[in-house]
Amino acid sequence: MSDSSLHLQNITSRTMHINRLLNSNYNSSPSRTVYSDRFIPSRSGSNFGLFDISNSLTSVEGKEDGSGSYHRLLRAALFGPDTPDKKDSLTPPSCRNIFRYKTETKRALHSLSPFGLDESVSGISHSPVKAPRKVPMSPYKVLDAPALQDDFYLNLVDWSSNNVLAVGLGNCVYLWNACSSKVTKLCDLGIDVSVCSVGWAQRGTHLAVGTSSGKVQIWDASRCQRVRTMEGHRLRVGALAWSSSLLSSGSRDKSILQRDVRVQDDFASKLSGHKSEVCGLKWSYDNRELASGGNDNKLFVWNQHSTQPVLKYCDHTAAVKAITWSPHLNGLLASGGGTADRCIRFWNTTTNTQLSCVDTGSQVCNLVWSKNVNELVSTHGYSQNQIIVWRYPTMSKTIVTGAGDETLRFWNVFPSPKSQVMRLEVQAF
């Protein structure tokens, strides 16, 4: 045997011996240490966190990390984002290199979820920020209204469902068609009688006119003819409200008369309770409740069959003329007080409680609730004569004008259901 063959046998035996030693150590040791070659380094032992380089996870490590993120997300959704993790309390803080000056950015838990996280958990809204709606500061139309009585207790302007405006000027009633801008003189009551209130029927074809003599006239606006005249009040009629074929009239004689215009009788029932002039009347949208306000600083609520008020509110400190029902929430009623009160109060008639109160700084003359958005507009008299748009229930406000003269002014205030501007007509005093 040659020397070269002997040398190869020795190398082979040594190699086999080393392999047996390595295999025995691998099987007996619970952990395996992987050493890097001088040309192919091992990445498992490298600390890439010192260099701000993210180490790629293996498939098993990736699954574990995803499972942990899911559990953290689920825990935050169920128990809140501030719930501590048990593992965090048991795990010591990781060491930080003193030469690392960059703070690691923590990702929010809900960023891993394809559906996001509820606002109550994360406190962040994922919906796009809606730009605030701009309310114009000036009217788009101004009409002269000579002989318009400057009397807080009268209701001399009403807008019909057919887009026709009725205005009481002195002893006459005029109609203004918003579509054609045509002005029509409906009636002239004479020298000794003046117009104290006007009110359109819900269909917009008939107009009720309250007079200073205590009579109520009903006119057919399409033919400019008087249909009938109803008596019953001893003094002026300053408030009118329709509920289908039922007409309610409030007078300075402290009473409210319920009139069924389909029958010959002047009135069907008489509501008593106010101690002074009735200056505000408004039926709810379901026609089940009638709200009345008086110069006795009282706000009453009546039902269809009662002759006594079912609810009484005595918190106002001045006359209650401005009344409106919410078209969005059943039983939500808003009322405004006069100069000594200046407040708008909100009532829940289903629970008989006052919800809130806001001081407007001026006499509240009228209130109108939008049918499309949860907002209402208030018109004011002394001392600032402004018009304010309120967002309910936050009651954030926008003042759109401030003037007191014999004019009728019109604003684009409320949006339509299709986010297009709709014209809402408001009286300026």
Steps between C-alpha positions, in 0.01 A plus 500: 500500500634836400549800724228698321232237561588483870473875523149495346383231741614704798313807376185295441507344846553838663211648308266219604607541860423874493158436346413248774597756764289770340196273464523385861523862624204610283273221627592544866489881516158666538607807297684512174773757440556593140845631416556719201743428226757760413328554163133427589409674828212388722225764538328338794761623742514853367334790681360706216313726743830685562508609135126580460469214250195278528586133514292276277289253692474137426164350424455374858606830654269687262205288603576555868531877450172516307323297765628730772388809310156349453469428873612854585248643256222283640591594857496871415161469331346317797665662801631831367832617361652563844469138617849372596632178355607223738806429288604864517496492880715184511745589224796717604559810290726440203846646518558812297821608344619833634591612148142461371342844489196415288176410679320198365159579354226285648230388264141516619332167556211580272741559211537122469126448463344514152183648656665759723394555860192654652521866600415410858816287513748700301353847546574576134237543232573330169225690315614790283481841659195683371552863412279736701203639312521870430196704597470823299525818702271699272149431362449408137179709480357800683137613467354821636218448750345838584246511783636175646398525865788491747311292758670205668171319571376485138575239232481684168709280268444139390641287216281247321586154369440640149783753539275801555571755773210666683565832676265712708566870444269728694144402409599309183642158416742461209623184328844472341569206269864394533500324161365789294572792740139608447334706775123464556277693739280239664272711720435835662332485842407868515615800696390388847632140479864391473669170425644333813598155370512288184530123467505270198321166499731203457400451135584863427174601329308667783619780727362585845510865602467610863364850552507766768122465543530139620372339179680242289459503123587217260598591146546293185834631373465357150176694436561788744159437656394489863355160588361573846528712813509344847435672830555400862777728630430831670843655431768486230622166361880500494579129452379234253595135446362236260471125553343352187142639503529622861590865553619625841482871580649681800377837619565783741190379687728221642317216321574254218218392269509174306314540170404223257467682170290216355202575727283809533574564867748780570701280738491147637670552839656769715836457678551699818811526713700809407474807720594745227504537120576186297775601256646166384341182360658199329375148424744208510586322176286198591205737578458349846623786721445875496751732668385845607693795640362804675585839639468340844847344441345152481542221246218245487461173309153371407384182333224464244223422748592703810359836602765538772877496443666162553845658550592836651842665481559812708877554464486796261512847656339682205232445237530177301428563133766298312405129492616217273484119501793290381429298184788264590424397860153421626399715797786752468364853543688831488369830637637854518436776751460875470724790594526421871577134431699482171537121532427206272394197702469141382240263646433128480122474511508120525688513833384849606854628553706799391801392296706818465490878496707756308507877549479677162551854627189634324124468490409172323229570241483184286646150481509273193644147493653367178341186358825387333768555765492515879523878508263781587494872430388769743399858422546765765369844584629735766782564543716350224236412233713211376429165337691199636540150358545239774631145471321267742594368753843672517327838448795641308372812329547712189364856488389590150367855538425781739246765403163643596293662225180461297636239259465132425834326445573157359801274563641172371545329836422126506624238251262271314514117538723485188747748653373776274412834649131547572344838560354559842318824551536677833354830611730782613360752742 
